[in-house]
Amino acid sequence: MSEQRAQSDRVVPVVEGELPEGLVEAFWEYEDALMANDTEALDRLFAPGDSTMRTDASGLLVGHERIGAFRRMRGGTPARTIAEVRIRVVSPAAALIVSISRAAKGGTGVQTQLWERLSDQGWAITGAHVQAAPPPFDRSVWRAVGDPLAAPTASGPLDGMTVAVKDLFAVGGFAVGAGIPDYLAESPVEEADADAVAALRAAGAAVLGIARTDEFAYSVAGRNVHYGTPPNPAVPGAIPGGSSSGPASAVALGQATIGLATDTAGSIRVPASYQGLWGLRTTHGAVSAEGLVPLAPSFDTIGWLTRSAATLEAAAVASLDPAMQAVAPETFVVSSDLVESCTPEVRAAFDGFIADLGGVEVVDLGDLDEMFTTFRTVQGAEAWAADGAWISAHPGVLGPDVAERFEIASRTSAAEADAARARLVELRGRLDAVLDGRVLLLPSTSSTAPGLDASPEEIAAVRAGTLRMTAVAGVGGYPAVSAPVLSAPSAVLSGRLAPLGLCLVGPRYTDLSLIALASSFTA
């Protein structure tokens, strides 16, 4: 074993074997580019092609293009210094480099890189694993974390479980932030828990922390311009889904057992689908909304995200009236029009599932575009009624996409809103008649999780396609379970399979029975 000296201000690598020319210089060039967030140099120092790999705690990225897109969206690496470097030479054209880093904010990280000499560009990384210094907590996921933040108030079926509370619910002793720093700064400290929080604590669960949400929960993407985008551990490099992005990511990462969330237009079902979780949007009004910052009260529902059906059922039992209705088993229907807005990959996955199920009746739900327009009109009018005064008093605070949504909502006249509410009653009656107590099956989302680098136009198209589907449960006031049953090829994962939720929409007040029915598909 020999030692080779780097520049005088840098650590001395320990080298096993004969050190190839230019390798150490390439390593330091890469490290300097990381600290400068020089994405052009970083792209050049990562090998081209579809087989280059990068992993970290969030998962595996494969392919130079996907790695580069992730790096550009990340916005830089926290400041650090390299404390130790060890190089094992595999051949004159390949070497393994392991380095130890010290984060400026404290903590130790480890980087393992496979470097190869490429004939046309010199040394480049063909595989890397990054174990960054762990932060106290991921601020894109969590607003506040405790040990716990709020202890159980009694012992019960949720003993030992922890809850990530979406930052719309009151937690006694803390203010509600609704995903916006300015709103948080002006909000009073809550004196008591929201009813939904209190129910979980009374059943034995501890509140681990308050988790992020999209601004005022008016999004299904999971991006927040103020706090960043929580990771999607099921599809690294993809958006997590929103607006319950924080609770969903906390559960998917294994940091919490239960995500307490809301679903107005899909904010539980979408992140559940994107991240391979179980999620329940409850029957409208079945869980008390006392202590919740509203978005659109005609559609706002409370529910949970979990990693298993059993945990989802336990959270639901702790919070719902046990004397709920049952659904008849295997009374399924589908709507061909509902899946028209899905990507071909999602349609193929869903159609294959239905074909295997066999004997599922196709029903006509009516004009789905009109249904979505009616839903969106009422939602927008109520969202502006709830938050418009604050938004008007704080111009420029919201991110562009959410701001545009509220601006459109502000133009809805009282007459338009009243007409939409009247039409909503008619549409609900039609849905009740067509479904006739049966369970509607559909994909939870119109696509698998889009990439972090997806264009605004792509995100908007996916959002529109998904909301056209999720609005059915909103219009009907129905419960809906997203079960991690399906999968479909993902552009983010270079054609590999990504999670896709199967959604079961049942009659009102069949929430518990619907979970049991959904779990039968995974037995």
Secondary structure, 3 states (H helix, E strand, C coil): CEECCCCCCCCCCEEECCCCCCHHHHHHHHHHHHHHCCHHHHHHHECCCCCCEEEECCEEEECHHHHHHHHHHHCCCCCEEEEEEEEEEEECCEEEEEEEEEECCCCEEEEEEEEEEECCCEEEEEEEEEECCCCCCCCCCEEEEEEEEECCCCCCCCCCCEEEEECCECCCCCCCCCCCHHHHHHCCCCCCCCHHHHHHHHCCCEEEEEECCCHHHCCCCCCCCCCCCCCCCCCCCECCCCCCHHHHHHHHCCCCCEEEEEECCCCCHHHHHHHCCEEEECCCCCCCCCCECCCCCCCCEEEEEECCHHHHHHHHHHHCCCCCCCCCCCCEEECCHHHHHCCHHHHHHHHHHHHHHCCCEECCCCCHHHHHHHHHHHHHHHHHHHHHHHHHHCCCCCCHHHHHHHHHHHCCCHHHHHHHHHHHHHHHHHHHHHHCCCEEEEECCCCCCCECCCCHHHHHHHHHHHHHHHHHHHHHCCCEEEEEEEEEECCCCCCCEEEEEEEEECCCCCHHHHHHHHHHHHC
